[in-house]
Amino acid sequence: MIAVSGDDSATALKFRESLKAPFPFVSDRDGALMKAFDVKYPLFTVARRVTFVIGRDRKVLAIQAGADAIDPSAAVTSCSLEKPKGLQILLGSDGG
């Protein structure tokens, strides 16, 4: 998981530390990622809160926006990239 912020690196780091977030924050000062993922508010220099869950094949698996995007735990839990080992055994090696 990576958080992207329009803030400078120092501000993003302070915000990460205040949240005690266990994942990195990167700065997107020029807005390239905000533009690429179409999350920038029109007429403002800030982005909407959006969580994108991207799979190993680089396809978007899920998108959460607004209040749902603030807490990333639901995205992590509901969109894990690997099925639990017990489920793999029940479904067979091909994942059923």
N, C-alpha and C positions, 0 to 999 in steps of 0.2 A: 504494500500500500504506500502511496506517495501522495502528499497533499501539495497542491499548487496554489501559490498566493501571488497576487499582484503587488504585494508589498516588497520592499527591498529585503535582502537576505537577513540582515540583522533583526528587522522587525518580525519576519517570519520565524526566525529562531526563537525570539522572545515569546511569541505566541505559542509555538510548539512546546516550549518549556513550561509555560503557564498551564497548558492542558495536560502536561505529562504524557504527551502522545508518544507511543512507541514506534512511530514511523517517521521518515524524513519529510521535511517541508522544503520545497524548492521555490525560488523566486521566478516570477514570470513578468518582470517589469515592463517588457515591451509588448506584452499582451498576445504573443504569438500562439500560446496554447489556448488562451481564452477565445481567440478568434477561431482557431482550428476546431475546437469542440463546441463552438457557437453558444458560449455561456456568458458572454459579456452583455451587460445591460446596455441598451441603446442610449446614447448621449452621456453615459457615465463611464468612468475608468475602473469600475469594479465588476466582478463577476457574480452571477447567481451561485448559490451553494448547490453543487451537483456532485454526486458520486457516480463514477463510471466503474463498473466491474469489467475488467478486460481479461479474457482467457489466454491460455498459452498460445493459441493460434492467432492472437491479437484481434479477435473479434469481440465486440461489446456484448457481454452476457446480460447485463442489467444496468439500469439507470435509475438513480434515486435523486429527487430534487426537493428543494425547499426544506421543511423541517425534517423530512426523512433522511436528508443528506448530512445533517449535522452530526449524528452519531453513526460512525461507520460500522459498528458491531453487527448490525443487521445485514449489511452487504457482505461482511466477512463470513458470517454464519450461513446465510442462505445461498451464497454463491461460491462455496469452496470449490477449488479446482479438482479435488480428488474425493471420491466417495470413501466413507469410512471403511476400513479393512473388513469388518464384519459384514457390511452390506455387499462388498465385492464378492465375498465367499458365498453369500446367499444367492446372489444374482448370477454367479458364474464368472469366469475370468473375463468375458467380453462385456460385462456390466449390464447385461440383460436388455 
